[in-house]
Amino acid sequence: MPLYSYRCTACDAAFETLVRSGETPSCPSCGSGALDRLLSTPAPQMKSGRILASGRAAAAREGHFSNYSKSETKGKV
């Protein structure tokens, strides 16, 4: 299921939603189906691993492990 960004033309709300094939989304604020699909910025190639690693290092320095999986926190918490 792809994640799409939309702007409602009725109430001007912006939101993201997962859309299954054949499904028509509606605005979570007003329920309108009058939506414009927005272009999203793609994730930078080859940098997401470094971004994740730096975020995890910052979290570890601050003493919390909320962005780690259970197997990665074994023995640390």
DSSP file (Angstrom, degrees, kcal/mol; ACC not computed):
  #  RESIDUE AA STRUCTURE BP1 BP2  ACC     N-H-->O    O-->H-N    N-H-->O    O-->H-N    TCO  KAPPA ALPHA  PHI   PSI    X-CA   Y-CA   Z-CA
    1    1 A M              0   0    0      0, 0.0    19,-0.2     0, 0.0     2,-0.2   0.000 360.0 360.0 360.0 122.6    0.0    0.0    0.0
    2    2 A P        -     0   0    0      0, 0.0    17,-2.3     0, 0.0     2,-0.6  -0.490 360.0-128.1 -79.5 151.6    1.5    3.3   -1.0
    3    3 A L  E     -A   18   0A   0     15,-0.2     2,-0.3    -2,-0.2    15,-0.2  -0.883  31.3-172.6 -98.3 122.4    1.5    6.3    1.3
    4    4 A Y  E     -A   17   0A   0     13,-2.7    13,-2.5    -2,-0.6     2,-0.4  -0.872  19.1-136.8-118.4 150.3    0.1    9.4   -0.4
    5    5 A S  E     -AB  16  38A   0     33,-0.6    33,-2.9    -2,-0.3     2,-0.3  -0.874  28.1-177.0-102.1 138.1   -0.1   13.1    0.7
    6    6 A Y  E     -AB  15  37A   0      9,-3.3     9,-2.4    -2,-0.4     2,-0.4  -0.926  21.7-152.7-132.9 156.3   -3.4   14.9    0.0
    7    7 A R  E     -AB  14  36A   0     29,-2.2    29,-2.6    -2,-0.3     2,-0.4  -0.999  24.4-131.1-126.7 128.7   -4.8   18.4    0.4
    8    8 A C  E  >  - B   0  35A   0      5,-3.0     4,-1.5    -2,-0.4    27,-0.2  -0.642   8.0-157.4 -79.3 128.2   -8.6   18.7    0.8
    9    9 A T  T  4 S+     0   0    0     25,-2.6    -1,-0.1    -2,-0.4    26,-0.1   0.674  90.5  55.3 -78.9 -16.1  -10.1   21.4   -1.6
   10   10 A A  T  4 S+     0   0    0     24,-0.6    -1,-0.2     1,-0.1    25,-0.1   0.910 129.6   7.8 -81.6 -45.2  -13.1   21.8    0.7
   11   11 A C  T  4 S-     0   0    0      2,-0.1    -2,-0.2    21,-0.0    -1,-0.1   0.420  93.3-122.3-119.9  -0.7  -11.3   22.6    4.1
   12   12 A D     <  +     0   0    0     -4,-1.5     2,-0.2     1,-0.2    -3,-0.1   0.689  56.9 153.3  67.0  21.7   -7.7   23.0    2.9
   13   13 A A        -     0   0    0     -5,-0.1    -5,-3.0    -6,-0.0     2,-0.4  -0.591  33.5-147.8 -79.7 143.5   -6.5   20.3    5.4
   14   14 A A  E     +A    7   0A   0     -2,-0.2     2,-0.3    -7,-0.2    -7,-0.2  -0.924  28.9 152.5-111.6 138.7   -3.3   18.5    4.4
   15   15 A F  E     -A    6   0A   0     -9,-2.4    -9,-3.3    -2,-0.4     2,-0.4  -0.981  35.6-129.1-157.6 163.7   -2.8   14.8    5.4
   16   16 A E  E     +A    5   0A   0     -2,-0.3     2,-0.3   -11,-0.2   -11,-0.2  -0.917  29.4 171.6-116.4 146.2   -1.1   11.5    4.5
   17   17 A T  E     -A    4   0A   0    -13,-2.5   -13,-2.7    -2,-0.4     2,-0.4  -0.995  35.9-113.2-152.7 151.1   -2.8    8.2    4.2
   18   18 A L  E     -A    3   0A   0     -2,-0.3     2,-0.5   -15,-0.2   -15,-0.2  -0.717  35.6-158.7 -81.6 133.1   -2.2    4.7    3.0
   19   19 A V        -     0   0    0    -17,-2.3     2,-0.2    -2,-0.4     3,-0.1  -0.962   5.4-153.5-123.0 121.4   -4.3    3.9   -0.1
   20   20 A R    >   -     0   0    0     -2,-0.5     3,-2.0   -19,-0.2     2,-0.1  -0.533  42.8 -83.5 -82.4 156.1   -5.2    0.4   -1.2
   21   21 A S  T 3  S+     0   0    0      1,-0.3    -1,-0.1    -2,-0.2     3,-0.1  -0.368 117.5  16.4 -62.3 136.8   -5.9   -0.2   -4.9
   22   22 A G  T 3  S+     0   0    0      1,-0.3     2,-0.3    -3,-0.1    -1,-0.3   0.394  99.2 122.2  81.6  -3.2   -9.4    0.7   -5.8
   23   23 A E    <   -     0   0    0     -3,-2.0    -1,-0.3     0, 0.0    -4,-0.0  -0.737  50.6-152.5 -94.5 139.3   -9.9    2.7   -2.6
   24   24 A T        -     0   0    0     -2,-0.3    -3,-0.0    -3,-0.1    -5,-0.0  -0.953  17.5-141.6-111.0 117.3  -10.9    6.4   -2.7
   25   25 A P        -     0   0    0      0, 0.0     2,-0.3     0, 0.0    10,-0.1  -0.277  11.4-154.9 -74.3 162.5   -9.7    8.3    0.4
   26   26 A S        -     0   0    0      8,-0.1     7,-0.2   -18,-0.0     6,-0.1  -0.939  31.7 -87.7-132.7 159.1  -11.6   11.0    2.1
   27   27 A C     >  -     0   0    0      5,-2.9     4,-1.7    -2,-0.3   -13,-0.0  -0.450  26.1-148.9 -67.7 129.0  -10.5   14.0    4.3
   28   28 A P  T  4 S+     0   0    0      0, 0.0    -1,-0.1     0, 0.0   -13,-0.0   0.726  95.2  50.8 -71.1 -19.4  -10.2   13.1    8.0
   29   29 A S  T  4 S+     0   0    0      3,-0.1    -2,-0.0     1,-0.1     0, 0.0   0.927 133.0   3.4 -82.1 -48.6  -11.2   16.6    9.0
   30   30 A C  T  4 S-     0   0    0      2,-0.1    -1,-0.1   -17,-0.0    -3,-0.0   0.534  89.9-120.9-119.6  -9.6  -14.4   17.2    7.0
   31   31 A G     <  +     0   0    0     -4,-1.7     2,-0.0     1,-0.2     0, 0.0   0.480  59.0 149.6  84.0   1.6  -15.0   13.9    5.2
   32   32 A S        -     0   0    0     -6,-0.1    -5,-2.9     1,-0.1    -1,-0.2  -0.341  43.4-152.8 -69.9 149.6  -15.0   15.4    1.7
   33   33 A G        +     0   0    0     -7,-0.2     2,-1.4     1,-0.0    -1,-0.1   0.359  67.0 107.7 -99.9   2.6  -13.8   13.3   -1.2
   34   34 A A        +     0   0    0      2,-0.0   -25,-2.6    -7,-0.0   -24,-0.6  -0.663  51.9 155.1 -84.0  90.9  -12.6   16.4   -3.1
   35   35 A L  E     -B    8   0A   0     -2,-1.4     2,-0.5   -27,-0.2   -27,-0.2  -0.891  40.3-148.2-124.4 147.6   -8.8   15.9   -2.7
   36   36 A D  E     -B    7   0A   0    -29,-2.6   -29,-2.2    -2,-0.3     2,-0.4  -0.972  24.1-133.5-109.3 126.3   -5.7   16.9   -4.6
   37   37 A R  E     -B    6   0A   0     -2,-0.5   -31,-0.3   -31,-0.2     2,-0.2  -0.672  24.6-145.4 -79.7 131.7   -2.9   14.4   -4.4
   38   38 A L  E     -B    5   0A   0    -33,-2.9   -33,-0.6    -2,-0.4     2,-0.4  -0.626  14.6-110.2 -97.5 153.9    0.4   16.2   -3.6
   39   39 A L        -     0   0    0     -2,-0.2     2,-0.3   -35,-0.1    -1,-0.0  -0.676  34.1-147.9 -80.2 135.4    3.9   15.3   -4.8
   40   40 A S        -     0   0    0     -2,-0.4   -36,-0.0   -35,-0.0    -1,-0.0  -0.750  16.3-113.7-103.6 152.1    6.1   13.9   -2.1
   41   41 A T        -     0   0    0     -2,-0.3     2,-0.0     1,-0.0    -1,-0.0  -0.727  35.9-125.9 -82.1 126.5    9.9   14.4   -1.7
   42   42 A P        -     0   0    0      0, 0.0     3,-0.1     0, 0.0    -1,-0.0  -0.362  28.9 -97.9 -71.4 154.2   11.6   11.0   -2.2
   43   43 A A        -     0   0    0      1,-0.1     2,-0.1    -2,-0.0     5,-0.0  -0.463  48.2 -99.6 -67.0 140.1   14.0    9.8    0.5
   44   44 A P    >>  -     0   0    0      0, 0.0     3,-1.0     0, 0.0     4,-0.6  -0.390  41.6-110.5 -64.2 137.5   17.7   10.6   -0.4
   45   45 A Q  T 34 S+     0   0    0      1,-0.2     0, 0.0     2,-0.1     0, 0.0  -0.416  91.5   1.4 -68.6 140.4   19.5    7.6   -1.8
   46   46 A M  T 34 S+     0   0    0      1,-0.1    -1,-0.2    -2,-0.1     4,-0.2   0.536 114.1  83.4  65.4   9.4   22.2    5.9    0.3
   47   47 A K  T <>  +     0   0    0     -3,-1.0     4,-2.3     2,-0.1     5,-0.2   0.582  61.6  82.6-116.2 -14.2   21.8    8.3    3.2
   48   48 A S  H  X S+     0   0    0     -4,-0.6     4,-2.5     1,-0.2     5,-0.2   0.857  90.5  54.3 -64.5 -33.7   18.9    6.8    5.2
   49   49 A G  H  > S+     0   0    0      2,-0.2     4,-2.2     1,-0.2    -1,-0.2   0.897 110.5  45.9 -64.3 -40.4   21.1    4.3    7.0
   50   50 A R  H  > S+     0   0    0      2,-0.2     4,-2.4     1,-0.2    -2,-0.2   0.878 111.6  51.6 -69.7 -37.3   23.4    7.1    8.2
   51   51 A I  H  X S+     0   0    0     -4,-2.3     4,-2.2     2,-0.2    -2,-0.2   0.932 112.1  46.8 -63.9 -44.7   20.4    9.2    9.3
   52   52 A L  H  X S+     0   0    0     -4,-2.5     4,-2.4     1,-0.2    -2,-0.2   0.913 112.3  50.1 -61.9 -44.2   19.0    6.2   11.2
   53   53 A A  H  X S+     0   0    0     -4,-2.2     4,-2.2     1,-0.2    -2,-0.2   0.900 111.2  47.9 -63.6 -41.3   22.4    5.5   12.8
   54   54 A S  H  X S+     0   0    0     -4,-2.4     4,-2.1     2,-0.2    -1,-0.2   0.877 111.7  50.7 -69.8 -35.3   23.0    9.1   13.9
   55   55 A G  H  X S+     0   0    0     -4,-2.2     4,-2.1     2,-0.2    -2,-0.2   0.901 111.7  47.5 -65.3 -41.0   19.4    9.2   15.4
   56   56 A R  H  X S+     0   0    0     -4,-2.4     4,-2.4     2,-0.2    -2,-0.2   0.880 110.3  51.9 -67.9 -37.7   20.0    6.1   17.3
   57   57 A A  H  X S+     0   0    0     -4,-2.2     4,-2.2     2,-0.2    -2,-0.2   0.910 110.1  49.1 -64.4 -41.1   23.4    7.3   18.6
   58   58 A A  H  X S+     0   0    0     -4,-2.1     4,-1.8     2,-0.2    -2,-0.2   0.909 111.1  50.0 -63.9 -41.7   21.8   10.5   19.8
   59   59 A A  H  X>S+     0   0    0     -4,-2.1     5,-2.3     1,-0.2     4,-0.6   0.904 110.2  50.1 -63.5 -41.2   19.0    8.5   21.5
   60   60 A A  H ><5S+     0   0    0     -4,-2.4     3,-0.8     1,-0.2    -1,-0.2   0.897 108.5  52.4 -65.0 -39.8   21.6    6.3   23.2
   61   61 A R  H 3<5S+     0   0    0     -4,-2.2    -1,-0.2     1,-0.2    -2,-0.2   0.866 110.1  49.4 -62.5 -35.2   23.6    9.4   24.4
   62   62 A E  H 3<5S-     0   0    0     -4,-1.8    -1,-0.2     2,-0.2    -2,-0.2   0.546 119.0-113.6 -82.9  -7.2   20.3   10.8   25.9
   63   63 A G  T <<5S+     0   0    0     -3,-0.8     2,-0.4    -4,-0.6    -3,-0.2   0.612  77.5 110.7  89.7  13.2   19.6    7.4   27.7
   64   64 A H      < -     0   0    0     -5,-2.3    -1,-0.3     1,-0.1    -2,-0.2  -0.940  41.9-171.4-123.1 150.4   16.5    6.3   25.8
   65   65 A F    >   +     0   0    0     -2,-0.4     3,-1.6     1,-0.1    -5,-0.1  -0.072  42.8 127.3-124.8  30.8   16.1    3.4   23.4
   66   66 A S  T 3  S+     0   0    0      1,-0.3    -1,-0.1    -7,-0.1    -2,-0.0   0.726  73.5  53.5 -67.3 -21.6   12.6    4.0   22.1
   67   67 A N  T 3  S+     0   0    0     -3,-0.1     2,-0.3   -12,-0.1    -1,-0.3   0.224  93.7  90.1 -99.1  16.3   13.6    3.9   18.5
   68   68 A Y  S <  S-     0   0    0     -3,-1.6     2,-0.1   -12,-0.1    -3,-0.1  -0.778  79.1-115.8-104.4 153.5   15.4    0.5   18.8
   69   69 A S     >  -     0   0    0     -2,-0.3     4,-1.2     1,-0.1     3,-0.5  -0.418  33.6-105.2 -78.4 165.2   13.7   -2.9   18.3
   70   70 A K  T  4 S+     0   0    0      1,-0.2     4,-0.5     2,-0.2     3,-0.3   0.867 120.9  54.1 -61.0 -37.2   13.5   -5.3   21.3
   71   71 A S  T  4 S+     0   0    0      1,-0.2     3,-0.4     2,-0.2    -1,-0.2   0.822 107.5  51.1 -68.9 -28.9   16.3   -7.5   19.9
   72   72 A E  T  4 S+     0   0    0     -3,-0.5    -1,-0.2     1,-0.2    -2,-0.2   0.750 108.9  50.4 -78.8 -23.1   18.6   -4.4   19.7
   73   73 A T  S >X S+     0   0    0     -4,-1.2     3,-2.6    -3,-0.3     4,-1.2   0.448  75.7 132.1 -93.6  -0.2   18.0   -3.3   23.3
   74   74 A K  T 34 S+     0   0    0     -4,-0.5    -3,-0.0    -3,-0.4    -4,-0.0  -0.327  84.9   2.6 -56.1 119.2   18.6   -6.7   24.8
   75   75 A G  T 34 S+     0   0    0     -2,-0.1    -1,-0.3     1,-0.0    -2,-0.1   0.334 116.6  84.2  87.1  -7.2   21.0   -6.1   27.7
   76   76 A K  T <4        0   0    0     -3,-2.6    -2,-0.2     1,-0.1    -3,-0.1   0.723 360.0 360.0 -97.3 -24.8   21.0   -2.3   27.3
   77   77 A V     <        0   0    0     -4,-1.2    -1,-0.1   -12,-0.0    -3,-0.1   0.418 360.0 360.0-104.7 360.0   17.9   -1.4   29.2
